[in-house]
């Protein structure tokens, strides 16, 4: 599983909702994070946590799919999925059709993306088939064990994998030949590793290998099924617009053919594969700078990139702005047949590494942009303090940098601005340009917080914005000093105010909001 993890980077199944319908999952296992669950057993639910595992099978399956990348134990194929436990089997691994159907209904209600059914029965139950069909029609991917009766005279695929709505999985050994017990039949869709698979196990039941460490080895189509579920979770993260039917077709078309050419009764379409590159996968030349990653495509396809408001297209290159961390981008192109191909790309920025920020915040793009332009810098303690209100000295400095003014000045007009202040040169330059002015007594009040109205005046003067004299806000009037400046910002699409039709000109301005406004006035992509 560790080798599988290497070739699947950077995809981890993040955000994909996976449920294991089984004997439960050990909710206290150090290598598993169970977000919730349900017990559909009428009288056999554990007392403390109803969906806990009192058998071990479900925990083993869950570990193959989703064991955490936490520097201990193993790493699952998709370690960041949202993992849920549906306990439909008791401590002896026995359940009923009703418990299975009840668990499937719960999965539908919870909008589970992928349902793992490492369970088998010889009984064909129309009610169970109907429940699974309903889940499939709702968009759920359903993966089921073909069965471990392959060495018996009746070696046909077992239920529920035998139903059309379920991806039926066979198991192979390390040499890619059939695991002896793996069921065979025309319903087999795909094969996956199922021999002596090392995975998580409840500590209190871990005595099979004489090592009570919370891990053990098991074999069978149950383990193979979990491999398929894990890889499907990666693909669902990577191809977020594909339907369950399309993802099902994708794994079958990309399988490694085993046995007889084409689909056969032993391996189905073959061994499931995780492919790093498909025919329509777009590769970029990447250039990383503080606050910015440039992506260049040199192929002949028409390509579009969709993300948050942090992407600027310049001269055939995409500039993605933000802070240290990851970004999710949707790469759009067309296949040779003319259909749309959408693939998620996860990119990583190394700098700036502000410990009080991440790229999920709405102002990450603008702050990355200003950082890349060397207009905004962090504090010595590696913070940017986005929610602190900005001072007049800080605002003057950032505006001065944006306008290309010098950092130092030979003169110093204001008596409360020290010649050694980081803002001294910029304040003097802005004063000389008529963009800022002082207060009575020849003072500037550099530590005073900037209001939204003052911010409007500062930006409109600095960038020579024109007002349209339209009164848009209930709390603004022509008698206000900032009236024209506020209207100029709206006319330039820098702001629309608040949803209650106010601008709140007397409220103080945060450093983050100042960054957003300043980025918008310089780059339309942030509007």
C-alpha positions as a Python dict, from the first residue, in 0.01 Angstrom:
ca = {
    (1, 'X'): (0, 0, 0),
    (2, 'X'): (288, 236, 64),
    (3, 'X'): (411, 192, -294),
    (4, 'X'): (62, 267, -421),
    (5, 'X'): (60, 589, -220),
    (6, 'X'): (373, 715, -392),
    (7, 'X'): (234, 702, -744),
    (8, 'X'): (-100, 854, -643),
    (9, 'X'): (43, 1176, -497),
    (10, 'X'): (-97, 1438, -464),
    (11, 'X'): (-443, 1276, -458),
    (12, 'X'): (-555, 1134, -126),
    (13, 'X'): (-932, 1094, -162),
    (14, 'X'): (-983, 1419, 25),
    (15, 'X'): (-1348, 1511, 64),
    (16, 'X'): (-1481, 1183, -79),
    (17, 'X'): (-1740, 1019, 145),
    (18, 'X'): (-1667, 646, 178),
    (19, 'X'): (-1871, 405, 386),
    (20, 'X'): (-1769, 52, 480),
    (21, 'X'): (-2080, -163, 528),
    (22, 'X'): (-1944, -449, 733),
    (23, 'X'): (-1887, -552, 1095),
    (24, 'X'): (-1814, -191, 1192),
    (25, 'X'): (-1482, -6, 1222),
    (26, 'X'): (-1265, 24, 1533),
    (27, 'X'): (-1332, 386, 1627),
    (28, 'X'): (-1033, 397, 1864),
    (29, 'X'): (-771, 267, 1625),
    (30, 'X'): (-478, 510, 1605),
    (31, 'X'): (-453, 466, 1229),
    (32, 'X'): (-817, 535, 1142),
    (33, 'X'): (-1039, 843, 1161),
    (34, 'X'): (-1405, 745, 1158),
    (35, 'X'): (-1624, 1053, 1113),
    (36, 'X'): (-1949, 882, 1200),
    (37, 'X'): (-2163, 584, 1129),
    (38, 'X'): (-2472, 377, 1187),
    (39, 'X'): (-2564, 36, 1323),
    (40, 'X'): (-2843, -141, 1137),
    (41, 'X'): (-2835, -446, 1366),
    (42, 'X'): (-3150, -453, 1575),
    (43, 'X'): (-3002, -618, 1884),
    (44, 'X'): (-2629, -649, 1817),
    (45, 'X'): (-2498, -293, 1832),
    (46, 'X'): (-2206, -220, 2068),
    (47, 'X'): (-2316, -17, 2369),
    (48, 'X'): (-2068, 273, 2366),
    (49, 'X'): (-2040, 341, 1991),
    (50, 'X'): (-2305, 150, 1794),
    (51, 'X'): (-2095, 127, 1477),
    (52, 'X'): (-1776, 9, 1651),
    (53, 'X'): (-1620, -318, 1533),
    (54, 'X'): (-1656, -630, 1751),
    (55, 'X'): (-1530, -868, 1484),
    (56, 'X'): (-1227, -719, 1305),
    (57, 'X'): (-1320, -770, 940),
    (58, 'X'): (-1457, -419, 881),
    (59, 'X'): (-1154, -257, 1044),
    (60, 'X'): (-918, -452, 819),
    (61, 'X'): (-1112, -345, 510),
    (62, 'X'): (-1120, 18, 628),
    (63, 'X'): (-743, 28, 678),
    (64, 'X'): (-674, -78, 320),
    (65, 'X'): (-889, 210, 202),
    (66, 'X'): (-818, 484, 450),
    (67, 'X'): (-541, 422, 706),
    (68, 'X'): (-398, 763, 792),
    (69, 'X'): (-67, 903, 672),
    (70, 'X'): (31, 969, 1033),
    (71, 'X'): (384, 831, 1066),
    (72, 'X'): (259, 510, 1226),
    (73, 'X'): (142, 173, 1103),
    (74, 'X'): (38, 169, 738),
    (75, 'X'): (-94, 420, 485),
    (76, 'X'): (-421, 349, 309),
    (77, 'X'): (-475, 402, -61),
    (78, 'X'): (-693, 708, 5),
    (79, 'X'): (-593, 828, 355),
    (80, 'X'): (-793, 1151, 353),
    (81, 'X'): (-1138, 1023, 261),
    (82, 'X'): (-1430, 1101, 489),
    (83, 'X'): (-1468, 755, 640),
    (84, 'X'): (-1798, 622, 775),
    (85, 'X'): (-1882, 291, 941),
    (86, 'X'): (-2208, 106, 874),
    (87, 'X'): (-2234, -191, 1108),
    (88, 'X'): (-2460, -445, 938),
    (89, 'X'): (-2288, -762, 1064),
    (90, 'X'): (-2261, -880, 1424),
    (91, 'X'): (-1955, -998, 1613),
    (92, 'X'): (-1969, -1333, 1431),
    (93, 'X'): (-1980, -1163, 1089),
    (94, 'X'): (-2347, -1249, 1042),
    (95, 'X'): (-2620, -1014, 927),
    (96, 'X'): (-2956, -1018, 755),
    (97, 'X'): (-3098, -879, 435),
    (98, 'X'): (-3285, -625, 644),
    (99, 'X'): (-2966, -503, 813),
    (100, 'X'): (-2798, -466, 474),
    (101, 'X'): (-3091, -276, 323),
    (102, 'X'): (-3119, -52, 630),
    (103, 'X'): (-2747, 27, 605),
    (104, 'X'): (-2775, 104, 233),
    (105, 'X'): (-3067, 339, 299),
    (106, 'X'): (-2857, 519, 561),
    (107, 'X'): (-2575, 556, 307),
    (108, 'X'): (-2818, 711, 58),
    (109, 'X'): (-2945, 958, 321),
    (110, 'X'): (-2586, 1056, 409),
    (111, 'X'): (-2497, 1108, 41),
    (112, 'X'): (-2215, 855, 56),
    (113, 'X'): (-2004, 863, -262),
    (114, 'X'): (-1861, 510, -248),
    (115, 'X'): (-2006, 213, -60),
    (116, 'X'): (-1771, -79, 12),
    (117, 'X'): (-1948, -415, 40),
    (118, 'X'): (-1685, -670, 142),
    (119, 'X'): (-1969, -905, 228),
    (120, 'X'): (-2128, -1200, 49),
    (121, 'X'): (-2441, -1412, 53),
    (122, 'X'): (-2563, -1696, -166),
    (123, 'X'): (-2919, -1568, -147),
    (124, 'X'): (-3069, -1357, -425),
    (125, 'X'): (-3301, -1109, -256),
    (126, 'X'): (-3504, -876, -483),
    (127, 'X'): (-3542, -625, -197),
    (128, 'X'): (-3163, -601, -161),
    (129, 'X'): (-3120, -568, -536),
    (130, 'X'): (-3380, -289, -538),
    (131, 'X'): (-3204, -100, -257),
    (132, 'X'): (-2868, -119, -435),
    (133, 'X'): (-3022, -13, -764),
    (134, 'X'): (-3173, 290, -590),
    (135, 'X'): (-2833, 384, -443),
    (136, 'X'): (-2666, 344, -783),
    (137, 'X'): (-2928, 559, -954),
    (138, 'X'): (-2862, 826, -689),
    (139, 'X'): (-2500, 839, -814),
    (140, 'X'): (-2332, 612, -559),
    (141, 'X'): (-2042, 387, -655),
    (142, 'X'): (-2091, 41, -507),
    (143, 'X'): (-1803, -207, -485),
    (144, 'X'): (-1859, -568, -381),
    (145, 'X'): (-1663, -886, -312),
    (146, 'X'): (-1702, -1151, -579),
    (147, 'X'): (-1681, -1417, -311),
    (148, 'X'): (-1436, -1669, -167),
    (149, 'X'): (-1595, -1987, -300),
    (150, 'X'): (-1369, -2026, -601),
    (151, 'X'): (-1230, -2364, -497),
    (152, 'X'): (-1577, -2512, -462),
    (153, 'X'): (-1782, -2683, -729),
    (154, 'X'): (-2024, -2391, -732),
    (155, 'X'): (-1770, -2110, -772),
    (156, 'X'): (-2004, -1850, -920),
    (157, 'X'): (-2003, -1486, -812),
    (158, 'X'): (-2199, -1428, -492),
    (159, 'X'): (-2448, -1156, -399),
    (160, 'X'): (-2458, -859, -373),
    (161, 'X'): (-2162, -836, -619),
    (162, 'X'): (-2368, -1038, -867),
    (163, 'X'): (-2613, -751, -908),
    (164, 'X'): (-2560, -518, -1203),
    (165, 'X'): (-2538, -206, -985),
    (166, 'X'): (-2233, -343, -801),
    (167, 'X'): (-1873, -353, -926),
    (168, 'X'): (-1782, -719, -872),
    (169, 'X'): (-1421, -772, -761),
    (170, 'X'): (-1197, -1078, -793),
    (171, 'X'): (-873, -1132, -600),
    (172, 'X'): (-524, -1202, -732),
    (173, 'X'): (-199, -1312, -570),
    (174, 'X'): (129, -1121, -584),
    (175, 'X'): (220, -1298, -909),
    (176, 'X'): (-108, -1169, -1060),
    (177, 'X'): (-263, -1513, -1086),
    (178, 'X'): (-604, -1590, -941),
    (179, 'X'): (-629, -1627, -565),
    (180, 'X'): (-741, -1988, -518),
    (181, 'X'): (-1068, -1903, -342),
    (182, 'X'): (-1167, -1609, -564),
    (183, 'X'): (-1506, -1664, -727),
    (184, 'X'): (-1540, -1671, -1104),
    (185, 'X'): (-1820, -1576, -1338),
    (186, 'X'): (-1933, -1340, -1610),
    (187, 'X'): (-2027, -1079, -1348),
    (188, 'X'): (-1662, -1020, -1244),
    (189, 'X'): (-1568, -665, -1346),
    (190, 'X'): (-1220, -608, -1209),
    (191, 'X'): (-942, -776, -1011),
    (192, 'X'): (-724, -643, -729),
    (193, 'X'): (-466, -768, -475),
    (194, 'X'): (-616, -1003, -217),
    (195, 'X'): (-337, -1225, -89),
    (196, 'X'): (-203, -1179, 264),
    (197, 'X'): (-289, -809, 284),
    (198, 'X'): (-149, -628, 589),
    (199, 'X'): (-396, -384, 743),
    (200, 'X'): (-552, -245, 1058),
    (201, 'X'): (-727, -467, 1313),
    (202, 'X'): (-888, -407, 1653),
    (203, 'X'): (-626, -452, 1924),
    (204, 'X'): (-852, -669, 2138),
    (205, 'X'): (-906, -917, 1855),
    (206, 'X'): (-550, -908, 1721),
    (207, 'X'): (-415, -1246, 1826),
    (208, 'X'): (-398, -1436, 1494),
    (209, 'X'): (-36, -1337, 1421),
    (210, 'X'): (85, -1355, 1783),
    (211, 'X'): (154, -983, 1776),
    (212, 'X'): (-109, -763, 1941),
    (213, 'X'): (-16, -440, 1760),
    (214, 'X'): (-344, -352, 1590),
    (215, 'X'): (-244, -492, 1250),
    (216, 'X'): (-272, -833, 1083),
    (217, 'X'): (-280, -1009, 745),
    (218, 'X'): (-597, -1139, 578),
    (219, 'X'): (-670, -1275, 232),
    (220, 'X'): (-977, -1278, 10),
    (221, 'X'): (-1196, -1082, -224),
    (222, 'X'): (-1290, -857, 72),
    (223, 'X'): (-937, -718, 69),
    (224, 'X'): (-939, -685, -310),
    (225, 'X'): (-1268, -494, -292),
    (226, 'X'): (-1115, -242, -53),
    (227, 'X'): (-831, -178, -302),
    (228, 'X'): (-1085, -95, -572),
    (229, 'X'): (-1277, 135, -338),
    (230, 'X'): (-957, 321, -247),
    (231, 'X'): (-854, 378, -607),
    (232, 'X'): (-1206, 488, -700),
    (233, 'X'): (-1187, 746, -419),
    (234, 'X'): (-868, 886, -571),
    (235, 'X'): (-1025, 903, -914),
    (236, 'X'): (-1342, 1064, -781),
    (237, 'X'): (-1132, 1335, -620),
    (238, 'X'): (-928, 1379, -937),
    (239, 'X'): (-1225, 1375, -1177),
    (240, 'X'): (-1498, 1548, -973),
    (241, 'X'): (-1745, 1585, -1261),
    (242, 'X'): (-1749, 1221, -1370),
    (243, 'X'): (-2060, 1020, -1281),
    (244, 'X'): (-2048, 685, -1106),
    (245, 'X'): (-2111, 517, -1442),
    (246, 'X'): (-1825, 709, -1603),
    (247, 'X'): (-1585, 629, -1319),
    (248, 'X'): (-1681, 265, -1340),
    (249, 'X'): (-1604, 268, -1711),
    (250, 'X'): (-1274, 450, -1646),
    (251, 'X'): (-1132, 179, -1417),
    (252, 'X'): (-1237, -95, -1657),
    (253, 'X'): (-1091, 76, -1964),
    (254, 'X'): (-761, 141, -1785),
    (255, 'X'): (-725, -203, -1623),
    (256, 'X'): (-421, -423, -1691),
    (257, 'X'): (-549, -716, -1894),
    (258, 'X'): (-494, -1054, -1728),
    (259, 'X'): (-574, -1405, -1847),
    (260, 'X'): (-758, -1432, -2177),
    (261, 'X'): (-755, -1118, -2394),
    (262, 'X'): (-1040, -882, -2307),
    (263, 'X'): (-1298, -941, -2036),
    (264, 'X'): (-1303, -1290, -1886),
    (265, 'X'): (-1473, -1474, -1603),
    (266, 'X'): (-1167, -1485, -1377),
    (267, 'X'): (-1024, -1130, -1383),
    (268, 'X'): (-1300, -931, -1551),
    (269, 'X'): (-1137, -648, -1744),
    (270, 'X'): (-813, -711, -1556),
    (271, 'X'): (-611, -571, -1266),
    (272, 'X'): (-721, -228, -1148),
    (273, 'X'): (-462, 42, -1213),
    (274, 'X'): (-400, 391, -1088),
    (275, 'X'): (-283, 586, -1394),
    (276, 'X'): (-87, 905, -1343),
    (277, 'X'): (-150, 1025, -1696),
    (278, 'X'): (-440, 972, -1931),
    (279, 'X'): (-448, 1068, -2298),
    (280, 'X'): (-615, 1400, -2213),
    (281, 'X'): (-416, 1483, -1898),
    (282, 'X'): (-259, 1827, -1938),
    (283, 'X'): (100, 1875, -1823),
    (284, 'X'): (231, 2223, -1739),
    (285, 'X'): (572, 2380, -1708),
    (286, 'X'): (569, 2526, -1358),
    (287, 'X'): (763, 2821, -1221),
    (288, 'X'): (732, 2902, -851),
    (289, 'X'): (791, 3242, -690),
    (290, 'X'): (683, 3384, -354),
    (291, 'X'): (307, 3428, -372),
    (292, 'X'): (280, 3307, -731),
    (293, 'X'): (297, 2991, -938),
    (294, 'X'): (311, 3027, -1317),
    (295, 'X'): (171, 2746, -1531),
    (296, 'X'): (258, 2724, -1900),
    (297, 'X'): (111, 2476, -2147),
    (298, 'X'): (305, 2416, -2468),
    (299, 'X'): (76, 2158, -2631),
    (300, 'X'): (-180, 2207, -2906),
    (301, 'X'): (-501, 2155, -2706),
    (302, 'X'): (-731, 2435, -2603),
    (303, 'X'): (-703, 2456, -2225),
    (304, 'X'): (-892, 2649, -1957),
    (305, 'X'): (-826, 2663, -1583),
    (306, 'X'): (-1096, 2719, -1325),
    (307, 'X'): (-1034, 2797, -959),
    (308, 'X'): (-1101, 3062, -701),
    (309, 'X'): (-1047, 3428, -790),
    (310, 'X'): (-670, 3389, -780),
    (311, 'X'): (-589, 3306, -1143),
    (312, 'X'): (-457, 3559, -1393),
    (313, 'X'): (-408, 3467, -1760),
    (314, 'X'): (-120, 3661, -1915),
    (315, 'X'): (47, 3592, -2251),
    (316, 'X'): (-73, 3232, -2262),
    (317, 'X'): (42, 3161, -1907),
    (318, 'X'): (-166, 3118, -1595),
    (319, 'X'): (-49, 3294, -1280),
    (320, 'X'): (-194, 3143, -963),
    (321, 'X'): (-164, 3355, -649),
    (322, 'X'): (-176, 3255, -285),
    (323, 'X'): (28, 3166, 22),
    (324, 'X'): (222, 2853, 114),
    (325, 'X'): (6, 2543, 80),
    (326, 'X'): (-207, 2370, -180),
    (327, 'X'): (-456, 2487, -440),
    (328, 'X'): (-721, 2290, -625),
    (329, 'X'): (-758, 2383, -991),
    (330, 'X'): (-991, 2235, -1251),
    (331, 'X'): (-818, 2184, -1585),
    (332, 'X'): (-1060, 2178, -1877),
    (333, 'X'): (-995, 2057, -2230),
    (334, 'X'): (-1160, 1848, -2503),
    (335, 'X'): (-1106, 1487, -2596),
    (336, 'X'): (-1037, 1381, -2955),
    (337, 'X'): (-1409, 1299, -2976),
    (338, 'X'): (-1500, 1653, -2874),
    (339, 'X'): (-1631, 1576, -2527),
    (340, 'X'): (-1528, 1782, -2225),
    (341, 'X'): (-1243, 1653, -2009),
    (342, 'X'): (-1215, 1800, -1659),
    (343, 'X'): (-933, 1697, -1428),
    (344, 'X'): (-844, 1841, -1089),
    (345, 'X'): (-485, 1948, -1043),
    (346, 'X'): (-345, 2007, -696),
    (347, 'X'): (-62, 2259, -695),
    (348, 'X'): (166, 2363, -413),
    (349, 'X'): (311, 2700, -322),
    (350, 'X'): (620, 2712, -101),
    (351, 'X'): (607, 3083, -7),
    (352, 'X'): (506, 3307, 159),
    (353, 'X'): (468, 3085, 464),
    (354, 'X'): (243, 3287, 695),
    (355, 'X'): (151, 3072, 992),
    (356, 'X'): (-180, 3253, 1047),
    (357, 'X'): (-309, 3202, 690),
    (358, 'X'): (-407, 2931, 443),
    (359, 'X'): (-539, 2919, 89),
    (360, 'X'): (-897, 2846, 192),
    (361, 'X'): (-936, 3206, 309),
    (362, 'X'): (-1105, 3441, 65),
    (363, 'X'): (-817, 3689, 72),
    (364, 'X'): (-537, 3436, 6),
    (365, 'X'): (-514, 3521, -364),
    (366, 'X'): (-494, 3900, -316),
    (367, 'X'): (-238, 3865, -35),
    (368, 'X'): (-30, 3631, -252),
    (369, 'X'): (-56, 3883, -537),
    (370, 'X'): (61, 4177, -325),
    (371, 'X'): (340, 3962, -182),
    (372, 'X'): (459, 3865, -530),
    (373, 'X'): (465, 4234, -626),
    (374, 'X'): (666, 4307, -308),
    (375, 'X'): (393, 4544, -193),
    (376, 'X'): (302, 4346, 119),
    (377, 'X'): (533, 4181, 368),
    (378, 'X'): (475, 3977, 678),
    (379, 'X'): (590, 4039, 1033),
    (380, 'X'): (913, 3902, 1184),
    (381, 'X'): (717, 3629, 1361),
    (382, 'X'): (603, 3485, 1023),
    (383, 'X'): (248, 3619, 1052),
    (384, 'X'): (49, 3850, 829),
    (385, 'X'): (-221, 3931, 1091),
    (386, 'X'): (-503, 3955, 836),
    (387, 'X'): (-777, 4034, 1086),
    (388, 'X'): (-594, 4319, 1257),
    (389, 'X'): (-702, 4666, 1155),
    (390, 'X'): (-454, 4846, 935),
    (391, 'X'): (-279, 5163, 1049),
    (392, 'X'): (-223, 5480, 847),
    (393, 'X'): (150, 5407, 836),
    (394, 'X'): (94, 5051, 708),
    (395, 'X'): (-158, 5165, 446),
    (396, 'X'): (75, 5440, 325),
    (397, 'X'): (360, 5191, 296),
    (398, 'X'): (163, 4938, 91),
    (399, 'X'): (18, 5206, -138),
    (400, 'X'): (362, 5366, -176),
    (401, 'X'): (515, 5034, -280),
    (402, 'X'): (232, 4977, -528),
    (403, 'X'): (301, 5314, -687),
    (404, 'X'): (675, 5252, -699),
    (405, 'X'): (766, 5531, -459),
    (406, 'X'): (1103, 5530, -281),
    (407, 'X'): (1135, 5378, 64),
    (408, 'X'): (1358, 5660, 192),
    (409, 'X'): (1322, 6036, 179),
    (410, 'X'): (1559, 6325, 245),
    (411, 'X'): (1281, 6529, 404),
    (412, 'X'): (1036, 6458, 680),
    (413, 'X'): (726, 6678, 701),
    (414, 'X'): (535, 6529, 994),
    (415, 'X'): (675, 6565, 1343),
    (416, 'X'): (520, 6239, 1468),
    (417, 'X'): (679, 6031, 1190),
    (418, 'X'): (1032, 5923, 1280),
    (419, 'X'): (1288, 5945, 997),
    (420, 'X'): (1379, 5584, 1080),
    (421, 'X'): (1018, 5459, 1049),
    (422, 'X'): (952, 5191, 785),
    (423, 'X'): (682, 5421, 646),
    (424, 'X'): (864, 5757, 652),
    (425, 'X'): (969, 5769, 287),
    (426, 'X'): (634, 5645, 156),
    (427, 'X'): (437, 5891, 371),
    (428, 'X'): (647, 6179, 241),
    (429, 'X'): (610, 6068, -121),
    (430, 'X'): (233, 6027, -89),
    (431, 'X'): (208, 6371, 74),
    (432, 'X'): (405, 6528, -209),
    (433, 'X'): (176, 6359, -463),
    (434, 'X'): (-132, 6497, -287),
    (435, 'X'): (-259, 6152, -197),
    (436, 'X'): (-238, 6190, 183),
    (437, 'X'): (-246, 6486, 416),
    (438, 'X'): (-183, 6537, 784),
    (439, 'X'): (-370, 6672, 1082),
    (440, 'X'): (-350, 6990, 1284),
    (441, 'X'): (-15, 7053, 1448),
    (442, 'X'): (177, 6906, 1154),
    (443, 'X'): (104, 6546, 1255),
    (444, 'X'): (19, 6234, 1055),
    (445, 'X'): (-98, 5999, 1333),
    (446, 'X'): (79, 5696, 1180),
    (447, 'X'): (-61, 5448, 1435),
    (448, 'X'): (-422, 5553, 1394),
    (449, 'X'): (-646, 5290, 1235),
    (450, 'X'): (-779, 5352, 885),
    (451, 'X'): (-1155, 5361, 831),
    (452, 'X'): (-1327, 5225, 522),
    (453, 'X'): (-1410, 5576, 413),
    (454, 'X'): (-1045, 5686, 449),
    (455, 'X'): (-938, 5376, 259),
    (456, 'X'): (-1171, 5474, -26),
    (457, 'X'): (-1016, 5822, -43),
    (458, 'X'): (-663, 5684, -33),
    (459, 'X'): (-714, 5426, -310),
    (460, 'X'): (-923, 5651, -536),
    (461, 'X'): (-662, 5927, -520),
    (462, 'X'): (-365, 5692, -562),
    (463, 'X'): (-509, 5524, -871),
    (464, 'X'): (-702, 5823, -1005),
    (465, 'X'): (-1042, 5655, -999),
    (466, 'X'): (-1342, 5849, -1132),
    (467, 'X'): (-1674, 5879, -950),
    (468, 'X'): (-2008, 5839, -1125),
    (469, 'X'): (-2199, 6038, -859),
    (470, 'X'): (-2454, 5760, -802),
    (471, 'X'): (-2564, 5724, -441),
    (472, 'X'): (-2575, 5349, -375),
    (473, 'X'): (-2556, 5320, 3),
    (474, 'X'): (-2803, 5416, 273),
    (475, 'X'): (-2522, 5523, 508),
    (476, 'X'): (-2342, 5751, 258),
    (477, 'X'): (-2439, 6107, 168),
    (478, 'X'): (-2290, 6387, -49),
    (479, 'X'): (-2192, 6575, 267),
    (480, 'X'): (-1934, 6308, 355),
    (481, 'X'): (-1567, 6362, 269),
    (482, 'X'): (-1546, 6007, 133),
    (483, 'X'): (-1866, 6020, -73),
    (484, 'X'): (-1708, 6059, -418),
    (485, 'X'): (-1428, 5817, -335),
    (486, 'X'): (-1670, 5545, -224),
    (487, 'X'): (-1870, 5584, -544),
    (488, 'X'): (-1547, 5571, -745),
    (489, 'X'): (-1457, 5235, -590),
    (490, 'X'): (-1800, 5097, -677),
    (491, 'X'): (-1779, 5230, -1033),
    (492, 'X'): (-1440, 5060, -1072),
    (493, 'X'): (-1587, 4731, -938),
    (494, 'X'): (-1354, 4735, -636),
    (495, 'X'): (-1645, 4684, -396),
    (496, 'X'): (-2022, 4648, -382),
    (497, 'X'): (-2053, 4724, -14),
    (498, 'X'): (-2253, 4501, 218),
    (499, 'X'): (-2565, 4301, 143),
    (500, 'X'): (-2778, 4537, 352),
    (501, 'X'): (-2701, 4820, 106),
    (502, 'X'): (-2451, 4991, 336),
    (503, 'X'): (-2081, 5070, 303),
    (504, 'X'): (-2003, 5132, 673),
    (505, 'X'): (-1756, 5414, 599),
    (506, 'X'): (-1670, 5470, 965),
    (507, 'X'): (-1578, 5108, 1038),
    (508, 'X'): (-1210, 5029, 1063),
    (509, 'X'): (-1041, 4842, 779),
    (510, 'X'): (-873, 4506, 831),
    (511, 'X'): (-538, 4427, 673),
    (512, 'X'): (-703, 4148, 473),
    (513, 'X'): (-977, 4371, 330),
    (514, 'X'): (-723, 4638, 244),
    (515, 'X'): (-523, 4374, 54),
    (516, 'X'): (-835, 4263, -135),
    (517, 'X'): (-923, 4618, -240),
    (518, 'X'): (-567, 4700, -343),
    (519, 'X'): (-534, 4379, -546),
    (520, 'X'): (-864, 4448, -723),
    (521, 'X'): (-763, 4796, -827),
    (522, 'X'): (-449, 4655, -988),
    (523, 'X'): (-579, 4328, -1135),
    (524, 'X'): (-926, 4268, -1278),
    (525, 'X'): (-909, 3892, -1208),
    (526, 'X'): (-965, 3960, -837),
    (527, 'X'): (-1288, 4152, -891),
}
